[in-house]
Amino acid sequence: MLRILSVFLHDLAAAAAAWAAAHWLRFNMEITPYYLQFMWQSLLCVVPVQTLVFWTFGLYRGMWRYASLQDLKRLFAAVGVSAVVTPLVLFLLGMWQPVPRTVLLLDPILLLVLMCGSRVAYRAWKEHDLYGSLRDLGKPVLVLGAGDAALTLLRELQRSPDWRVVGFLDDDPAKTGRFLNGVKVYGALETLPEHAASTGARHAVIAMPASTHEARRRAMQICTIAKVKALTVPSYEDLVSGKVKASALREVELDDLLGRDPVQLDSAGLHKLLAGHVVMVTGAGGSIGSELCRQIAAFEPRLLVMLELNEFALYTIEQEFDQRQPKLAKACVIADVKDAARVREIMAAYTPAIVFHAAAYKHVPLMENDNAWTGLRNNVLGTYVVAAAAAEYGASQFVLISTDKAVNPVNVMGATKRLAEIVVQALQRTTSSMSLVAVRFGNVLGSTGSVIPKFREQLARGGPITVTHPEIIRYFMSIPEAAQLVLQAGLIGKGGEVFLLDMGEPVRIIDLARDMIRLSGMSEEQVGIVFTGLRPGEKLYEELVGHDESSSPTQHPKLRIVRSGTVESAPLAELIPWLRTTLTLSDADTKTALARWVSEYRPAAAPPAPIAPTDAPAERPAPEMLSAHARSPAFRS
């Protein structure tokens, strides 16, 4: 209250001073007694009117220490209105005639100077008092990028005792030699080694959140050449909205270099699909399953049923939701998706409206030898059991999580997932009460058992990093992006479709390894890369659609529908009983059976030996190795 009173009294004094100064200036400091007397009389009217306008405009709600452009805009508006109201009140009170017109023009100008100047001066004084002594402390850092994000970051870092911005680098030649908030823009990004040496900076912040991932990758490579540690900032929106603080600086991660455009979801449609309904996720403790649970929880389902066979995985996701989503109604159930009785019991108890089936064995080499029969039953029979039980107990939507390895499969894992797609499509022909769809996508960054966690473990041990083949490439996307698009596919699916997610450009695994080595702050010579040869069932190149398939766009730019041959429901009458009654098969017999059910399955021959690595940039696969869809820019149209 004392602060508000002091600010109010300041503005009252400013109004009086501006009115008096306007008269003195009008008469060249030699004001006549007549006008001097009128000036003092009119003050009794002018000052209350103006301060009332200021109060109406809320000039006393803010704090001068944090005076912003928005506060100044409000002050300009208040002074503008007072410049109109003041002569009107003087006219109504019969005091209009003696007022010189020049005074009415000078008064608002002087009032703005006094009120704005005092606020800006106070903030500058407080900024210097609080942070001025910090600007010569902290570790010197160069900022790569000199745009709005970099300027916002600079203001935050100038308040931090940990960092001291010593310069900017930007590829725009028009910015070279300019200053941002007193800090110089030295030149292009390539000059980082030179300026890091001259300023003593051992860190560089990549402040280009709106740039392409190619630009961020180049900036990271320049940091490596300059032997400075690269840091980065969150999204551009968080920076300019003021959410970012100096503590938000973080090390560059692989996702930043493989960056992808954010997914635009039909939030209203998904809310209608999920809100207030019982939703089940199988494989809820896995990478995709757990992320699906997180995404679904945001749409406030009536109950989230998390089904998982692995006890520890289910416990982990349960604990996470207890802490982060304590109000979410959830059921954590342990079950084997092949156990029809247990699955039917769960379906009867909870009657989910939507089921996302993520439970699967997905590790290619493990499923290829010694576990082929187990993989076949889990991925195919498990899919049938869950889908059939969901239909029996009134579910309206079933979404199968599939894989790009189901395209022209050469391994057991891919063939079983393709057969699971066929089962889902066949089931759709036998039911009209439930929509069944499948969603294909490739590798996800950081998923359990994937190459990224493996590389991290190898780096933690000091290397070397093992890569199967120097020319092996894969499609990658983030786990949240994959989960979001799975939800979107579930929303737009009508039944029987196989959806394909936009996987972007393929990435060479050796380039991932080199990126991760750079991110660790070490060199390839220090860590080493060893080529071990392709593992059983591995392809050099993954494909997006099969030889006998085509694809067509949907209303969502990152989703396409795969068109394949007609799937009949007849195979279910023979396939499912066979899977249920057969006790076990050898790997060879399992692969023979898979070749019977999946016509495009061709078991991989002995993997080729690795060849000498190259330093050439990652390229898309040779045309003969990709389907027509993979070679077309369909997703970018």
C-alpha positions, 0 to 999 in steps of 0.5 A: 500500500505504501508503494502505491501511495508513493507512486500516486504522489509521484504522478500527482507531482509530475502532473503539477510540474508538467502543467507549470513547466508548460506555462514557463516554456510558453512565456520563455521563463517570463510569465506575467502575473495574470497567467501565473495566478491562473496557472496556480488556480487551474492546477487545482482542476488539472491535477485531480483530473489527470490523476483520476485518469491515471488511476482509471488506466491502472497505472498503479497496479504494476511495479516500476522495477519490472516496467515493461513496454506494455506498461509504457503503452498504458501510460501513453494511452492514459496521457493521451486521454488526459490531454483530451479530458483536461481542456474539456473539463476546463471548458465546462468550468469556464476556465478555458479562455485564459489557457494558451493553446501552446500549454495544452500541447506542451503539457502532455509531452512534458508529462510523458517525459516525466512519467516515462523517464522516472519509470525507466530510470528507476528500472535501470537503477534497480537492474544495475543495483541487482545485476550490474555487479554480476555482468563481469562475473560468470563464465564467458559464453558466445551466443550463436544466433542474433534474433529475438530468441537470442535477445531474450536469452541475453536479458536472462543471462545478464541477471545470472551470476553463472554466465557472461555473454561476450558476443553474438555470432550470426550468418546474417551479414547485415547484423555484423558489427551491430550491438544487441543490448550492448553486446556485439555481433562479431560475425558468421558462425564459422568465426566461432573458433577465432572469437572463442579464442579471443574472448576466452569463451569455452561455451556456446549457446545455440539460440536458434530454436526456430531454425531447421535441424540441419542448421542446428546440426551445422552449429553443433559441428562448428562448436566441435571444431572450435572445441567449445561446449555447446548448449541450447535453449528450449522452444522459441515460444517459451523464450519469447513468452518469458518462460525461459530462465538462465537455468533452462540452458541445457546440453544439446541432445540428439533430438535437437539435431534430428529435429522434426516439425511439431505435430498438429493434433485435432485436439477437439476431436481427440477430446471427444474420442477420449474424454469421459471414456474408458481407455485401455493401453496394452504394453503400458509399461513400454516406451510407446505404451507408457507415452500413449498413457501420458498423452491419453491422460491429458484428455481426461478419460473416465478411466485409464486401464494400463495392462502390462505383463512386466511387473516392474514396468507396470509398477514404474508407470503406476508410480509416475502417474501417482506423482504426476496425475494423482487425480487420474482414475486408473487401473493397473492390471497384470496380464499376458495378452495370449491368456484369453481367459484373463484378457476377457475377465479384464475386458468384462470388468472395465469394458473399455471403449478404445483399446491401444494395443502396444504389447509386442515382442519387437527386438529383431535379433532376439526374435530371429533365433531361439524365440521365433515361435514365442514371438509369433504367438505373442505378436499374432495370437496376442493381437487376436485375443485382445481385439476379439475380447474388445469387440465382444465387450463393446469397444468401439475402437481398436488400434494396433501399433505396428512397424515399418519392419512389417514392410517386405519383411525379412525377419520374424519380428517384421513378419509377425507384425505384418501377420498381426495387421492381416489379423486385424483387417480380417477381424474387421470383415467379421464385425461392424460394431468396432473399428480396427486399424493398424499404425506403422512407424519406424524407430523411436528415439530412446525407446527401450532396446533401441540404438540410442540408449545402447550408444549412451551406455557405450559412451559412459564406459568410454567406448568404443561405439559399435555399429553393425554396418557403415551404410545401415540407415533407419527412420527415426521419430520421437516417442511423443510424436509417435504417440500423438500420431497414433492417437490421431490415426485412432481418431480418423480411422474408419476401420480396416486401414493400415496407417503410415506415419511420416518418418521424415528422412532416413538417418545413417546410424554411423552419423547418429554415432558421430553426433552422440560422440560430439555431444559427449564432448569427445572425439571419434578418435578418443571413443572409436567406432567398431563395425560388427556386421549386420545381426540376424534378420537385419536389413540395411534399409527399411521401407515404407510400403511393400512391393504390392502396396501403395499409399494415399493421403489423409486429412492429416499431413503426417498420416497416410493410408497404405493400400494392399491386396484384399484380406479375407476373413477365412484365414482366421478360422485356420490360423488362430486355432493352429496358434492356440493348439500347437505347443511349440515349433522350431525356428525353422518351422516357425519361419516356414509357417510365417512364409505360408501366411505372409506371402511377402515374407522372405527370410534374410540370407546371411548378413553381408560383412561390413565395409570400410566406413566413409565420411560422406554425408548421409544419403537416402537409400539407392532407388532400387532399395526403396519402394515407390512411396519412399522415393516420392515427396508425398508427405511433403506435398 
